[in-house]
Structures are given as structure tokens and as C-alpha cells.
């Protein structure tokens, strides 16, 4: 599949115009046709307006929903338009392309058939939570109120979402910071907002899938809220990367993505706990056998992390960086060598070792004042 740069429902430039652009590109030292378009008057090739399909009745609900969140580009100063143009150019628009999107009448076809989405049912969500067998708040049933999609509805939503993103990408390529276009910026924002509206309908219809998967990973160390939020993010990414044209149901793909993400979250949480516990032991902070077990209470675990964070805050900037990097704490996922830290700080390897020893001695002194027995109360 390939993505095209022609917009639907708009006149296609003549062969003579295209040939002229290509000739200019060849004469400009190897620039592509897209580069040549950017330096010509693009508005004559692809006007900054949507095709007639934008007024289709199938888009009425989506347009009404997104309208309050759209920016008023007519009221913006030129400097702000230039800034927003540069922001748009820095962020690529990703979508699943299709050769049919190049058809000038494709928009009329995509939005011709009625989607006929059913209304959410509050009773259905509450029933799913009550049947889960877990001690979870009943308000979580709101996540499962949207009815499941029929296969044809699922395909239509994915097709419309990617078609709208394709249209946004077409106009994004024609942006020029030197000559910012209010109409084109507004059009890109509208297309992206419409695409996200269709994406959200897919996500809502599959939230119960996330619910059913992540609840199996819940335990004292992995709270449901954290797993659920990570699972929803994974579901959104799955929607954006799913190739609907291959004939598979989205739920098959999404199940694997969400399950892998939940497993990865559990593993990372376990590794983080082991690193913190190892750091406390390295600082001569005595732990009982009960405290060393994986069944350590959540309250005690958070208290240990809080105490450790407080002790690290007592160190100076370089000492804190060295301890975190050497023990793989916080954002540091890998243990850093003395030489790597020396290169980063601009000091010798021996000086890094001295700072580490000094920091460890400070932490040991602070840890000697901590009584873990108090954490149980």
C-alpha cells in the first residue's frame, strides 16, 4: 500500500502542469517533485479547502463534536501562524495508506454508507463490572457502555480515520513557514480532529477488551488503575497501527498488543522494586525476611520509596545523578559505568568514584536513623 498526495473531491492538476513541476525539479539539482511543489504556488494545484464530502450527513455528528475545540486561525497574528506551521511540519502524520485514497471521488464513496452506531448502554457496563468477580468500583462500567462494533462498522471506521489522516498529510506537505496559510492550517486541524473522533469510537467499543485482560494481572504490586491506563494507551496505539485492509478483526490484533503491554508493565514494576530493595540493602539498611519477600505490603513499599527519595534529595546534584545512574534508579533503566558518568560530567573517572563513595557514606548515615519497624504501623 502507498500513500498519495492528491486530495479527493478536488480538481487534479493537468499533465502539463505536473510535467512542468517535474522538469523544474530535475533542473534544481535533484529535488523531488514534492520539493518543487513547496517552492511554487501550491494553492493553484491543491486549494486549501475540503472536497464536497466534508458536508456528508455521516460527518454531522463528528463535526458538531469537534467544533468547540478547533482554533480560530483568522484571529491569529502572523508570528503565531508561523509558529504553528513549524509545529505541524515537525510532527509527521502517520496513517495506513491505500491506493484508493488517490481517487478524486474517494471521499464521496467513503462517507456514502451509513455507519449506524448504536447508543451507549449504561446497564451493559454495570453488568460487566458486576460479573467480573473483582472488587472494583461500579463507575468503571462507563468504560464498557459502548456496544461492540459489527465487522462492517469496524472497517468503515478504520477506513474513514485513515482517509482523513491522509487528507491532513496532503495539506501538511504543502505548508510553508514563509507564507503561512490560515485556511490550510485550519483544514489540517479539522481533518485530524475528525480522524480522532473516529478513532475514539473504535477505542470505546474495545475498552471492555482491555478491562478483561488487565484484571488478570492485578495484584498487590500492580494496581488495577495503573494497568488499565497503560492498557488504554496500548489500545490507542493499536488502533493507529492496525491495517484494516488485511481482512482480520481488530480484536485479534488488539488482544495481543494489550496483553504484551500488561505483561511488560508487570515485569518493569517488579524490576523497579528489586532495584529499590537492592539499593536499600547496599546502603546497609537492614531488612527483615518479611520485608525482602515480594509480598511486602503496598503501604510499606510506598513508604520505602518515599524515604529513599528523601535521602537522595539530601545529596548535591552530582551525587544524586551518580547514585541514580550507578544503581539504575528513577529514569535510568541501565547501570552507567564510571567512565560514562565521567564523560557526561566532564570530570575524571577517579573523581566520579570519589563522589560515589562520598554519597554512599552520606546515605548510610541517613539510613542508620531509619527504623523500618515504624513503617508497619
HELIX and SHEET records of a PDB file:
HELIX    1   1 UNK A   15  UNK A   27  1                                  13    
HELIX    2   2 UNK A   33  UNK A   39  1                                   7    
HELIX    3   3 UNK A   42  UNK A   44  5                                   3    
HELIX    4   4 UNK A   52  UNK A   55  5                                   4    
HELIX    5   5 UNK A   57  UNK A   59  5                                   3    
HELIX    6   6 UNK A   60  UNK A   66  1                                   7    
HELIX    7   7 UNK A   67  UNK A   69  5                                   3    
HELIX    8   8 UNK A   73  UNK A   75  5                                   3    
HELIX    9   9 UNK A   78  UNK A   90  1                                  13    
HELIX   10  10 UNK A   99  UNK A  102  5                                   4    
HELIX   11  11 UNK A  106  UNK A  110  1                                   5    
HELIX   12  12 UNK A  122  UNK A  131  1                                  10    
HELIX   13  13 UNK A  138  UNK A  144  5                                   7    
HELIX   14  14 UNK A  151  UNK A  172  1                                  22    
HELIX   15  15 UNK A  177  UNK A  179  5                                   3    
HELIX   16  16 UNK A  182  UNK A  205  1                                  24    
HELIX   17  17 UNK A  207  UNK A  214  1                                   8    
HELIX   18  18 UNK A  215  UNK A  217  5                                   3    
HELIX   19  19 UNK A  224  UNK A  241  1                                  18    
HELIX   20  20 UNK A  244  UNK A  246  5                                   3    
HELIX   21  21 UNK A  250  UNK A  282  1                                  33    
HELIX   22  22 UNK A  289  UNK A  292  1                                   4    
HELIX   23  23 UNK A  298  UNK A  313  1                                  16    
HELIX   24  24 UNK A  317  UNK A  326  1                                  10    
HELIX   25  25 UNK A  338  UNK A  345  1                                   8    
HELIX   26  26 UNK A  349  UNK A  367  1                                  19    
HELIX   27  27 UNK A  372  UNK A  376  5                                   5    
END                                                                             
